[in-house]
């Protein structure tokens, strides 16, 4: 999550569809939120591994973020024929499934 948030924060023009939401989707505050969720997940699993409620909550938030990103990127592929995000969609879906697996086993 930290890498995703940092990458989106670095690339200010990653999302380009739909054009009327381009500014909202590339907002740095969303990127910082994703980055902070990743940091909170790392810190909570390192310092409070027995706090399953906190860790599961953070995992659910991470899963929602990753699934939302997958759908946004899939929209880019479908509506703009930009297939360069295809591998990212696959990676996000795999990451979402891994997050579900970890959250379920927690």
N, C-alpha and C positions, 0 to 999 in steps of 0.2 A: 504494500500500500504506500509505503514511503517513496518507493521508486516511481510508482504511477503518479502520485501527487507531485513529486519533484519534476518529473518529465512534463506533465501538463503545465506546471508553473513556468517551466523554461520555454515551452513552445506556445507562444501567445496566439497563434493562428491555427491550432490543431483542428478545431471544429469549424467547418465552413458551410454546413447544411443543418437546418434551414437558414437561409441568409438573414432573415429577420431576427433569429435568436443567436446569431454568431457572437455578439458581444456578451450575452448572458452566459453562454456555454464556455466561453474562453475567459471568464471572470477569474481573477487571481484569488479571490476569496474562497471560491469553491476548491481551487487547487490547494490552498493552504489548509482547508478543512480536511481534505483527503490525506494530506501529509501529516496533519496532527492526529488523525485517527490511527494511521500507521504507527506513529511514535507512541501513542497511548497503548496500542495493542502490544508493541514490543516491551514497553516498560511494565505494563501490568502482568504480562506472562513471565517476565524476569523477576519482578519484585513481589508479586502476589499471585503465585501460580495456583493457590487454593481458592481464589475468589472466582468461582465459576460463573456467577451471575454477571460480573463485570466483563469477563473475557467472552462469554457467549454473546453479550450485548454488543460488544465491539466487533465480534465476528459477524453478527447479523448486519450491522452497519456496513462492514467491509463487503459482505455478499451483495447487499443492495447497491452499493457504489459500483462494484464490478459488473453486475448484471445490467445496471443502467448504462454504463459505458458500452457494454456489448450491444445493447439495443440502439444506442446512438450511432455507433460505428456501423452497425448493420443498415441503419437508415441511410448513411452516407453511401454505402455500397449499392443499395436498391435504387435510390432516387437520383444519384449522380453518376452511377456506373464507375465509381472510383474503387477499384478492386484492391488498392494498396492497403486498405484496412482489413482485408480478409483474414490475414494471419493474426491480427490483433483481436478480432472477434473470436476466433478459435481459441486463442490464448486466454481471453477473458472468460469464456464459457468453461474451459478446463479449470481455471483458477476459481471460478464460482463453485464448481462441483467439489474441488478440494476444500474450499472453505466450508461447504455444507457437511462434508465428511468429518472435518475436524470439529465443527460445532456440535455435530451429533454425538461424536465420541467423547466430547468434553463432559 
